[in-house]
Amino acid sequence: MMRYFMLLCFMAACGATHGQHPDKRTIQPGDIYRLITLGDLQISPEGSWIAYTETRADSSRDKYGTHIWMTSWDGSSTLQLTNGEDGDETPRWSPDGKFLSFISSRQGGDDSKLYVIDRRGGEGQRLLEVKGKLLDYAWSPDASRIALVVKDPDYADTAKTKTRPPYVMDRYHFKQDVEGYLDGRNTHLYVFNLQHKTTDTLTGGRYDESSPAWSPDGSQLVFVSNRTEDPDRNENTDLWIMPAVAGGQARRLTTWKGADSNPVWSPDGKFIAYLQSSSEEDFTMYGHAILALVSKDGGTPRLLSKDLDRPVRTPRWSADASSVAVLVADDRKSLPVIFSIKDGSMKKLAEGDCSYSDLACRKSGSWAALMSTPQLPSEIYVLENQVAKRITHAADSLFNTLALSKVTGFRSTSSDGTLVSGMLYMPPGKVPGGKWPLILFIHGGPVDQDSYEFYMERQSLAAGGFAVAAVNYRGSYGRGVDYCRAIFADWGNKEVKDIVGAADFLIASGVADSTKMGIAGWSYGGILTDYVIASDNRFRAASSGAGSALQLSMYGVDEYVNQYNNELGPPWEHLDTWLKLSYPFLRANRIKTPTLFMASQADFNVPSAGAEQMYQALRTLHVPTQLVIYPGQFHEITVPSYQVDRLQRWLVWFGRYLK
């Protein structure tokens, strides 16, 4: 233990001085406590203000807190509307613009209460409290009603006995990360009448409903639901439409066998924009979301972004109902574009090596967005005439003091000729041209991408004196459906070629020291770390977080039974496939790389057994290894001190073996 803290102090001292500008320092793991995350943009009805959430760590309680803020359109005035220890989220303007509503856990309990606050200031007033968990809500256009999305209460937790009754499951999909064991609760729609303070039930039964959107005249709601015989066995969600009154009958609006989601009603009431999966398989990890448009009366949808061959998200109507904007993921970028509903033509709202994460339309037709760069977390920008103007400066107090890594894009060629995109983080103050210890930090998913945005993990490792590479291996999105689907039922093959190819490119470029290479990742990035170190002994250190290697042992243990049965087939019918994909564990005797394994104790996504098995194997083989389990955490670590601890352990582990 003493050696660990001595190494930690040494690494922190190196990070504080390495490449330091006279008036700036490098980023440190403890800066997690000073990071601020903005989200959930909501423009006021008249267009003068933007409400949003601000999340930051509370070091005294060792947890994150979220509160509601708003800023004027020109950024000249910024106000905090809620505060305190309780979390406040999901801000929504009342249609008359006088109030902001939000979901809160204040006054005890979970997020089951809806509050309103006068935009001019004052205390939030509780508007309603539901039995169950309030997941989402939407104001009716005339502000007389609110549609509610509520998950059934867990009555077992209210039992008078101190011993919780057993979980009893009869569902096909019986466990989910964060939620835990799924024992029969569903999510339904309700409507709250503000004048009479009454709540009507709109839907019920064994199906789940979500994403309600009001028609402009307030008479109907469109929502998302999977009403197949057994919704657990497929992803066939459809759009449904119904009168917004108790007893109203829901009518199916879309019939695609894949997933339909995110409905948004056009301002003129004629159409509904939504996202349709490119795949109609019962389950696919590798489909793209396509921007679709359907009449309120049904019929054949128009697929506006089908020919783009890139995934889109966050559909938003223009104020005049002539077009729909989305965010497009395209080769390390995420940019806002807008589609004309008249002819399907597309144009960009903004460009640059950056990543947009939210979008909202102003009444006048201009846009607000959240955007991040490799050297700045997301801030709010207004977009006019393809120019992005920054209007918030939440990160300035920290980032104006930091000397950050210079980040450049690169492309490498894998052994089979595939062109792969990546990003290189150099130690602050340094540029490519010298040989550095290299850490390949691999993203999870696998259907995700590393993009031009701020990553605390990579910036921290670069500040520790390492060159850090991110690799968008096959299976990532942003390069088309075929690139994404290339790893179907073939894990740990093409991705390893792409990761090793990127390492070879950086060695040949003179950036990386071939004798000082490491690899790390979380989730599928941890899984790929196991695959790589079982394939290539050049890596001198590794860290596999929330990973698995004996894939056969994950069946029924994690939450991916649908993927397994549809992509790999049941193990009793396709044992050879399962054994092939389990090669990191079954060939653990080939691994020579000192490896740090990490996992979360309560992870149902990739359970800790995956890390424990590999740790035990390497201990048996006398390969240097260590296992770290974070108590009570789900797949994503959310306790600030644990996040700091993870960064510190990476710096120490790679410092020990690569420096």
VODRENDO-718812 format. One record per residue (C-alpha): residue in three letters; x, y, z. Coordinates in steps of 0.2 Angstrom, whole numbers, padded with zeros to 4 digits, always signed. Layout:
BEGIN
alaXYZ;...
END
This chain:
BEGIN
met+0000+0000+0000;met+0014+0012+0004;arg+0022+0009-0013;tyr+0006+0013-0021;phe+0005+0030-0013;met+0023+0034-0016;leu+0021+0030-0035;leu+0005+0040-0035;cys+0014+0055-0028;phe+0028+0053-0041;met+0015+0052-0055;ala+0005+0067-0049;ala+0021+0077-0048;cys+0026+0072-0065;gly+0009+0077-0072;ala+0010+0094-0063;thr+0026+0100-0072;his+0027+0090-0088;gly+0025+0102-0103;gln+0019+0115-0092;his+0015+0133-0099;pro+0022+0146-0087;asp+0004+0151-0081;lys-0004+0134-0084;arg-0004+0116-0077;thr-0008+0099-0083;ile-0025+0091-0079;gln-0026+0080-0064;pro-0037+0066-0059;gly-0044+0077-0044;asp-0050+0089-0057;ile-0065+0078-0059;tyr-0072+0087-0044;arg-0071+0103-0054;leu-0079+0097-0071;ile-0096+0104-0075;thr-0108+0095-0087;leu-0122+0104-0096;gly-0137+0096-0104;asp-0155+0096-0109;leu-0157+0112-0119;gln-0175+0120-0118;ile-0178+0137-0127;ser-0192+0148-0119;pro-0208+0150-0130;glu-0203+0168-0135;gly-0185+0163-0138;ser-0176+0175-0126;trp-0169+0162-0114;ile-0162+0144-0114;ala-0165+0133-0099;tyr-0153+0119-0096;thr-0146+0107-0083;glu-0129+0108-0074;thr-0121+0093-0066;arg-0106+0094-0055;ala-0098+0083-0041;asp-0101+0087-0023;ser-0085+0082-0014;ser-0093+0082+0003;arg-0106+0070-0001;asp-0096+0061-0014;lys-0110+0061-0027;tyr-0116+0071-0042;gly-0129+0084-0041;thr-0139+0092-0055;his-0148+0109-0055;ile-0158+0120-0067;trp-0150+0135-0075;met-0155+0147-0089;thr-0145+0159-0100;ser-0151+0173-0111;trp-0150+0170-0130;asp-0135+0182-0131;gly-0126+0174-0116;ser-0125+0191-0107;ser-0135+0185-0092;thr-0134+0168-0084;leu-0145+0163-0068;gln-0146+0147-0057;leu-0164+0143-0054;thr-0162+0128-0042;asn-0150+0123-0029;gly-0147+0112-0013;glu-0142+0094-0011;asp-0157+0087-0020;gly-0156+0083-0039;asp-0167+0093-0051;glu-0168+0088-0069;thr-0179+0087-0085;pro-0183+0106-0086;arg-0198+0110-0097;trp-0205+0127-0100;ser-0224+0130-0098;pro-0231+0135-0115;asp-0235+0152-0109;gly-0217+0154-0104;lys-0220+0160-0086;phe-0214+0144-0077;leu-0201+0130-0078;ser-0206+0113-0072;phe-0194+0100-0067;ile-0192+0082-0059;ser-0185+0082-0042;ser-0180+0070-0028;arg-0181+0084-0015;gln-0191+0081+0001;gly-0185+0063+0001;gly-0189+0048-0010;asp-0184+0045-0028;asp-0188+0055-0043;ser-0207+0054-0041;lys-0211+0073-0039;leu-0214+0087-0052;tyr-0211+0105-0047;val-0213+0122-0055;ile-0203+0138-0052;asp-0207+0155-0058;arg-0194+0160-0071;arg-0192+0177-0062;gly-0185+0167-0046;gly-0192+0161-0030;glu-0193+0143-0023;gly-0199+0128-0033;gln-0217+0123-0028;arg-0222+0105-0029;leu-0235+0102-0043;leu-0238+0083-0041;glu-0231+0067-0034;val-0234+0050-0042;lys-0234+0033-0035;gly-0220+0025-0044;lys-0205+0033-0054;leu-0209+0048-0064;leu-0198+0045-0080;asp-0203+0059-0092;tyr-0217+0071-0095;ala-0224+0084-0108;trp-0235+0099-0107;ser-0250+0101-0118;pro-0250+0115-0130;asp-0263+0125-0120;ala-0254+0122-0103;ser-0270+0114-0096;arg-0263+0096-0094;ile-0247+0087-0093;ala-0243+0069-0100;leu-0234+0058-0088;val-0223+0043-0090;val-0223+0033-0074;lys-0215+0016-0070;asp-0226+0006-0058;pro-0221+0006-0040;asp-0211-0007-0032;tyr-0223-0012-0018;ala-0211-0025-0011;asp-0200-0011-0005;thr-0215-0005+0005;ala-0217-0021+0015;lys-0219-0019+0033;thr-0206-0033+0036;lys-0187-0028+0036;thr-0184-0043+0025;arg-0188-0039+0006;pro-0198-0052-0002;pro-0189-0063-0015;tyr-0188-0057-0033;val-0200-0067-0043;met-0196-0067-0062;asp-0206-0075-0077;arg-0199-0063-0090;tyr-0188-0068-0104;his-0177-0053-0101;phe-0176-0053-0082;lys-0161-0042-0077;gln-0155-0024-0082;asp-0140-0014-0077;val-0145+0000-0064;glu-0163-0007-0063;gly-0158-0024-0057;tyr-0170-0039-0057;leu-0185-0035-0068;asp-0200-0043-0058;gly-0215-0037-0068;arg-0216-0018-0067;asn-0221-0008-0082;thr-0221+0010-0088;his-0237+0018-0093;leu-0245+0035-0098;tyr-0256+0046-0088;val-0263+0064-0090;phe-0263+0076-0076;asn-0276+0090-0076;leu-0269+0106-0069;gln-0286+0115-0065;his-0294+0100-0056;lys-0278+0092-0049;thr-0283+0075-0056;thr-0274+0061-0065;asp-0281+0050-0078;thr-0274+0034-0084;leu-0271+0032-0103;thr-0263+0016-0104;gly-0260+0000-0094;gly-0257-0019-0095;arg-0241-0028-0098;tyr-0234-0016-0111;asp-0222-0002-0109;glu-0225+0016-0116;ser-0213+0030-0118;ser-0209+0047-0127;pro-0226+0055-0127;ala-0228+0070-0139;trp-0244+0081-0140;ser-0252+0086-0157;pro-0252+0105-0159;asp-0271+0106-0155;gly-0269+0096-0139;ser-0281+0082-0144;gln-0269+0067-0147;leu-0253+0060-0141;val-0241+0050-0151;phe-0230+0038-0141;val-0218+0023-0142;ser-0223+0005-0138;asn-0218-0013-0142;arg-0235-0023-0142;thr-0229-0039-0149;glu-0233-0055-0141;asp-0217-0055-0131;pro-0208-0038-0131;asp-0193-0045-0122;arg-0189-0056-0137;asn-0187-0042-0150;glu-0185-0023-0153;asn-0201-0020-0163;thr-0206-0004-0155;asp-0219+0006-0165;leu-0227+0023-0165;trp-0245+0023-0158;ile-0257+0037-0158;met-0272+0040-0146;pro-0284+0053-0140;ala-0277+0061-0124;val-0292+0056-0113;ala-0295+0041-0102;gly-0303+0027-0112;gly-0295+0033-0128;gln-0290+0019-0140;ala-0272+0018-0147;arg-0270+0016-0165;arg-0254+0009-0173;leu-0245+0022-0184;thr-0230+0013-0190;thr-0227-0006-0195;trp-0208-0008-0197;lys-0202-0024-0188;gly-0187-0015-0181;ala-0186-0001-0169;asp-0196+0016-0171;ser-0192+0029-0158;asn-0191+0048-0154;pro-0207+0054-0161;val-0209+0073-0163;trp-0225+0081-0170;ser-0223+0095-0183;pro-0228+0112-0178;asp-0242+0112-0191;gly-0249+0095-0185;lys-0247+0086-0202;phe-0232+0075-0199;ile-0223+0066-0186;ala-0204+0065-0187;tyr-0195+0050-0179;leu-0181+0038-0179;gln-0182+0021-0188;ser-0169+0007-0186;ser-0160+0002-0202;ser-0162-0016-0197;glu-0179-0026-0195;glu-0170-0040-0186;asp-0177-0045-0169;phe-0161-0039-0161;thr-0146-0030-0169;met-0132-0021-0161;tyr-0126-0014-0178;gly-0141-0005-0185;his-0142+0014-0189;ala-0155+0026-0184;ile-0163+0034-0200;leu-0173+0050-0199;ala-0191+0046-0205;leu-0207+0055-0208;val-0225+0049-0207;ser-0242+0057-0209;lys-0252+0059-0193;asp-0265+0048-0202;gly-0252+0034-0206;gly-0246+0027-0222;thr-0229+0024-0230;pro-0215+0033-0221;arg-0202+0043-0230;leu-0184+0039-0225;leu-0176+0056-0226;ser-0158+0051-0221;lys-0158+0033-0228;asp-0145+0037-0242;leu-0133+0046-0230;asp-0128+0029-0222;arg-0124+0037-0206;pro-0133+0036-0189;val-0144+0051-0184;arg-0152+0056-0167;thr-0161+0070-0159;pro-0174+0075-0172;arg-0180+0093-0170;trp-0193+0102-0181;ser-0189+0119-0188;ala-0201+0133-0182;asp-0210+0134-0199;ala-0212+0115-0201;ser-0203+0115-0217;ser-0188+0104-0211;val-0181+0093-0198;ala-0164+0094-0190;val-0154+0080-0183;leu-0136+0076-0176;val-0126+0065-0188;ala-0112+0054-0182;asp-0098+0055-0196;asp-0081+0048-0194;arg-0075+0056-0177;lys-0088+0070-0178;ser-0106+0073-0173;leu-0113+0088-0183;pro-0130+0096-0185;val-0139+0095-0202;ile-0156+0099-0208;phe-0167+0090-0220;ser-0181+0098-0231;ile-0197+0089-0230;lys-0201+0095-0248;asp-0187+0087-0257;gly-0177+0078-0244;ser-0161+0089-0248;met-0149+0091-0233;lys-0138+0105-0228;lys-0126+0107-0213;leu-0130+0119-0199;ala-0112+0120-0193;glu-0095+0111-0197;gly-0079+0108-0188;asp-0069+0095-0179;cys-0081+0094-0164;ser-0095+0084-0157;tyr-0113+0091-0155;ser-0124+0082-0142;asp-0140+0092-0141;leu-0151+0103-0152;ala-0166+0115-0150;cys-0175+0127-0162;arg-0179+0145-0158;lys-0196+0152-0163;ser-0187+0164-0175;gly-0179+0149-0184;ser-0161+0149-0177;trp-0154+0135-0166;ala-0146+0132-0150;ala-0134+0117-0147;leu-0122+0109-0135;met-0105+0106-0143;ser-0088+0100-0136;thr-0070+0099-0143;pro-0055+0089-0138;gln-0050+0103-0126;leu-0067+0109-0120;pro-0082+0100-0112;ser-0099+0104-0119;glu-0105+0122-0119;ile-0120+0130-0126;tyr-0119+0138-0143;val-0131+0147-0155;leu-0131+0143-0173;glu-0135+0156-0186;asn-0129+0156-0204;gln-0118+0141-0201;val-0108+0150-0188;ala-0108+0144-0170;lys-0106+0157-0156;arg-0103+0151-0139;ile-0114+0159-0125;thr-0110+0149-0109;his-0093+0148-0100;ala-0096+0135-0087;ala-0079+0127-0090;asp-0068+0143-0090;ser-0064+0143-0072;leu-0055+0127-0073;phe-0050+0125-0092;asn-0042+0143-0093;thr-0029+0136-0080;leu-0025+0120-0089;ala-0012+0115-0103;leu-0021+0101-0112;ser-0016+0088-0124;lys-0015+0093-0143;val-0026+0081-0152;thr-0024+0076-0170;gly-0033+0064-0181;phe-0024+0050-0190;arg-0029+0035-0202;ser-0020+0018-0202;thr-0021+0003-0213;ser-0025-0014-0205;ser-0017-0030-0211;asp-0031-0034-0222;gly-0031-0017-0230;thr-0045-0009-0220;leu-0043+0010-0218;val-0046+0014-0199;ser-0048+0032-0191;gly-0041+0037-0175;met-0036+0051-0164;leu-0019+0054-0156;tyr-0017+0063-0139;met+0001+0070-0136;pro+0008+0075-0119;pro+0004+0093-0116;gly+0017+0104-0125;lys+0023+0090-0136;val+0020+0087-0154;pro+0022+0071-0164;gly+0040+0068-0169;gly+0048+0059-0154;lys+0046+0041-0147;trp+0034+0041-0133;pro+0026+0027-0122;leu+0010+0023-0130;ile-0007+0019-0122;leu-0021+0013-0134;phe-0037+0018-0125;ile-0051+0009-0133;his-0069+0014-0133;gly-0084+0003-0128;gly-0100-0001-0137;pro-0094-0008-0149;val-0107+0003-0158;asp-0100+0019-0153;gln-0086+0031-0159;asp-0072+0041-0152;ser-0075+0059-0159;tyr-0068+0076-0158;glu-0074+0080-0140;phe-0067+0081-0122;tyr-0062+0065-0114;met-0056+0066-0096;glu-0048+0049-0097;arg-0037+0052-0112;gln-0032+0069-0107;ser-0027+0063-0090;leu-0016+0049-0097;ala-0008+0061-0109;ala-0004+0073-0095;gly+0005+0059-0086;gly+0017+0059-0100;phe+0010+0046-0112;ala+0005+0047-0130;val-0013+0041-0131;ala-0022+0034-0146;ala-0041+0031-0149;val-0045+0019-0163;asn-0062+0018-0171;tyr-0061-0001-0175;arg-0073-0010-0186;gly-0089-0011-0176;ser-0089+0008-0173;tyr-0102+0019-0181;gly-0098+0034-0191;arg-0092+0025-0206;gly-0108+0016-0213;val-0118+0001-0209;asp-0106-0011-0217;tyr-0091-0005-0207;cys-0102-0006-0191;arg-0109-0024-0195;ala-0092-0031-0200;ile-0089-0039-0183;phe-0106-0048-0183;ala-0103-0065-0174;asp-0085-0062-0176;trp-0078-0053-0160;gly-0060-0051-0157;asn-0054-0053-0175;lys-0056-0038-0186;glu-0056-0026-0171;val-0039-0033-0165;lys-0032-0031-0183;asp-0038-0013-0183;ile-0030-0009-0165;val-0014-0018-0169;gly-0013-0009-0186;ala-0015+0008-0177;ala-0001+0004-0165;asp+0010-0002-0180;phe+0006+0015-0189;leu+0011+0025-0174;ile+0027+0015-0172;ala+0031+0018-0190;ser+0027+0036-0189;gly+0040+0038-0175;val+0027+0043-0162;ala+0027+0027-0152;asp+0041+0017-0143;ser+0037-0001-0148;thr+0045-0007-0132;lys+0033+0004-0121;met+0016+0000-0127;gly+0000-0002-0116;ile-0018-0004-0119;ala-0034+0000-0109;gly-0053+0001-0111;trp-0070-0001-0102;ser-0084-0012-0107;tyr-0082-0018-0124;gly-0065-0008-0123;gly-0061-0020-0109;ile-0066-0035-0119;leu-0055-0030-0133;thr-0041-0027-0121;asp-0042-0045-0117;tyr-0043-0050-0135;val-0028-0040-0139;ile-0016-0046-0125;ala-0021-0064-0130;ser-0016-0060-0148;asp+0000-0049-0146;asn+0013-0050-0133;arg+0021-0033-0138;phe+0010-0024-0125;arg+0020-0021-0109;ala+0005-0017-0098;ala-0014-0017-0100;ser-0030-0012-0090;ser-0046-0021-0094;gly-0061-0013-0086;ala-0079-0021-0085;gly-0073-0034-0098;ser-0076-0052-0101;ala-0066-0066-0110;leu-0075-0082-0107;gln-0090-0077-0117;leu-0098-0094-0115;ser-0100-0090-0096;met-0109-0074-0099;tyr-0125-0082-0106;gly-0139-0079-0093;val-0127-0069-0082;asp-0128-0053-0091;glu-0142-0043-0099;tyr-0138-0048-0117;val-0148-0064-0120;asn-0157-0056-0135;gln-0141-0052-0144;tyr-0133-0069-0140;asn-0147-0079-0147;asn-0149-0068-0163;glu-0131-0065-0167;leu-0122-0080-0160;gly-0136-0093-0158;pro-0139-0103-0142;pro-0123-0111-0135;trp-0130-0128-0136;glu-0133-0126-0154;his-0117-0116-0159;leu-0104-0121-0146;asp-0090-0119-0158;thr-0094-0101-0161;trp-0095-0098-0142;leu-0078-0106-0139;lys-0070-0097-0153;leu-0075-0080-0146;ser-0069-0086-0128;tyr-0051-0087-0134;pro-0043-0074-0122;phe-0048-0085-0107;leu-0046-0102-0115;arg-0028-0097-0121;ala-0024-0087-0106;asn-0007-0096-0105;arg-0002-0086-0120;ile-0004-0069-0111;lys+0012-0062-0104;thr+0006-0044-0102;pro+0004-0037-0084;thr-0014-0033-0083;leu-0025-0023-0071;phe-0043-0029-0070;met-0057-0018-0064;ala-0076-0021-0062;ser-0091-0014-0053;gln-0099-0024-0040;ala-0117-0022-0045;asp-0114-0022-0064;phe-0128-0032-0073;asn-0121-0026-0090;val-0104-0034-0090;pro-0104-0043-0073;ser-0088-0043-0062;ala-0086-0062-0066;gly-0078-0057-0082;ala-0064-0048-0074;glu-0063-0060-0059;gln-0061-0075-0071;met-0046-0067-0080;tyr-0038-0061-0064;gln-0039-0078-0057;ala-0032-0086-0073;leu-0017-0074-0074;arg-0013-0076-0055;thr-0013-0095-0058;leu-0001-0092-0073;his+0010-0080-0062;val+0007-0065-0073;pro+0008-0049-0064;thr-0010-0044-0061;gln-0022-0035-0049;leu-0041-0034-0047;val-0050-0019-0042;ile-0069-0020-0038;tyr-0079-0004-0035;pro-0092-0007-0022;gly-0111-0004-0026;gln-0107+0003-0043;phe-0116-0001-0059;his-0108-0003-0077;glu-0104+0016-0077;ile-0095+0022-0061;thr-0104+0037-0054;val-0096+0040-0038;pro-0083+0054-0040;ser-0070+0047-0028;tyr-0071+0031-0038;gln-0068+0040-0054;val-0053+0049-0047;asp-0046+0032-0040;arg-0048+0024-0057;leu-0038+0038-0066;gln-0025+0037-0052;arg-0023+0018-0054;trp-0021+0019-0073;leu-0007+0032-0071;val+0002+0021-0058;trp+0000+0005-0067;phe+0006+0011-0084;gly+0019+0022-0076;arg+0026+0006-0067;tyr+0027-0004-0083;leu+0030+0009-0097;lys+0041+0022-0089;
END
